[in-house]
């Protein structure tokens, strides 16, 4: 009998959570392993823009695909503590915005914290006070440790397999309703 982190179901296939060698250790990229990594986050995360993909070749010649991320002026813009907010968290900002394009309440927040207005703000919960970073500190790539596992999230509309028109922002007409194939195209929003 093999080890699994999911309960047995009465029907269907159970997702594979152990190595193919029969070892009882969780796979490092399984959902269960990700959950155990997230239970006590001791360090804050970072925000980044995806710039593209590249590859790194190992000494034995194997090719490893890599995602290139751009950390654009990532700074700590605030902290939350148990005494005032009920939990520990670090607020991180990414990028830069023109002050004329930021509302007055947020301008006041940025001025109070002594940082420039940011394009994107996110909050990362941490386990305790030792995970907090000083306000205004810039977070760079050396924030991560060698061999550290990271969980990545992205904002994506997630249109799935929508057909030929979506990459171009086009509507498709003709054929039966619901068919998405090339034919009579028109731009969205125009009659």
N, C-alpha and C positions, 0 to 999 in steps of 0.2 A: 504494500500500500504506500502511495506517495503522499508527501506533505502538500497541503494546499491552504491558501489563506481564505478561500471562498467556501461557503457551505455547499454540500452536495445537492444537486437539483434532481428532481424526479424525472426530468426530460431534458433532451438536448445535450450539447457538448459543454463541458466545463472549461472555462478559459485556462490556458496553461500558465501556471505561476511558478513552476519549478524548472530547473535546468533539465535538459534532455538526458544528462548522464544519470539522473535519478537522485542527485544530491538534494538533501532537504532544505537547502538555502534558497531564499527568495531570489528571483531574478532582479537585478538592480534596476531594470527599466520597467518593472511591473507596477500596476496601480497600487498594490499593497505596499511595495517598497517606497513609492512616492508618499504614501500616507504616513508611513513611519518617519520619513524625513521631515514632514511638515508638522508633526505633532508638537515639537518644541523648537520653533525657529529662534535661534540665539542671535542671529545677525539679520540686518535689514537686507532687502533686495535692492536692485537698481532698475532704472528705466533706460531703454536704448531704442534706437531706430535700426531696423534691419536694412543693411546696405546691399546684400547679395550673398552669393555662395562662392566658395573656393574649395581647394583640396590641399591636404597635407600628405606627404608621402613618408611613411615610416622607414627606418633603416632596412627592414626586410623587403621593402618594395610594395607593401600594401598601401592602397589609397584610402584615405579617410576624409569624407566630405565634411566641410566646416561652414558654419554660418558666420558671416561677418557682421558684427554689431557696432554701431557708432554711439558712444556715450557722449552726448552733446551737453556740456555744462551741467552735469548732474550734481545737484546740491541738496543738502538737507535743509528743508524749509520750515521744519517745525518738529516738536516732539510732544508726545502725549504720555502722561504718567498716571499711575493708579490713583494718586491723591486727587487730581483734578478731573480726570476723565474715566477712571474705572478700569483702565487697561494700559499696557505699555505699547507704544507704537512710534515709528519714525515716519515723518512725512517727507517724501522725496519729490523734487521737481526736475523736469527735463526741458532743455532748450531755452529759448528766450522769446519774449513777446514785447511788442512796443507798448509802453505804458499807456498810450492813448487808447489801446484796444483792450484794456483791462478795467473791470469795474472798480469803483472806489473802495468797497469793502475789501476786495482782494489786494488792491494797492496798499491799503493800510496794513494788511497782514504781512505783505512782503517788506514794507518799510520797517515794521516793528521787528521783524526777524533779521533785517539787514542784508537781504538777498535781492537780486534782480527778478522782475516778473518772469514766470515760467510758462511754457507752452502747455505742459501737462503736469498734473500733480497726482500722486498716489500715496497711499498709506500702507506701510508694512508693519504688521504686528510682530513684536519680539517677546521672548520669554520673560525678560526681566530688565532691570536697570542696566546691567552690563551690556545689553544689546543696543542701547541708545548711543547715537552719535551726536557730537556737538552741532548746533545750528550753524549753518553757513559752510560746513565742511564739504569739500568737493569729493565726490566718489568717482574713482577711476578704476581701470581694469584690475589693478593690484588689490582691490577690495576682496577678490576671490582668492581662495587658497588652491594650490595645485592639487588636482584630483577631486576637488569638491563637486558634488552633484548639484545641479540646478534644475528647477522646474520652470519651464518657459510658458508664458501665456501671451496671447496676441489678440489684438482687435481685428476681427475679420468678419465680413458680411456672410461668409459661408454659403455661397449659392450652390455648391455642389456641382453635379453634372448638368448644367443648365442648357447646353447646346451652343450653337455657333454664334449667336447674337450678343451674348453678354459681354465678351471682352471689348466690344465696340460701343456699348451703350445703345443698342438698337432694339427695336421691337420687331417681331416677326408676324407677318400676316399671311393668310392663305392656308389652304389645307384644313384639316380638321382642327377643332379647338383643342389646345393643349400640345399640338405638335410644335417642336422647336427645331426646325431645319431651315436651310437657306431657301430663299424664295423671294417674295416681295417684302423688302425691308423698308422701314421708315425710322426716322429718329424719334426717340421717346419725347412725348409732350407736344408733338406737332401733328395736326390733323391731317 
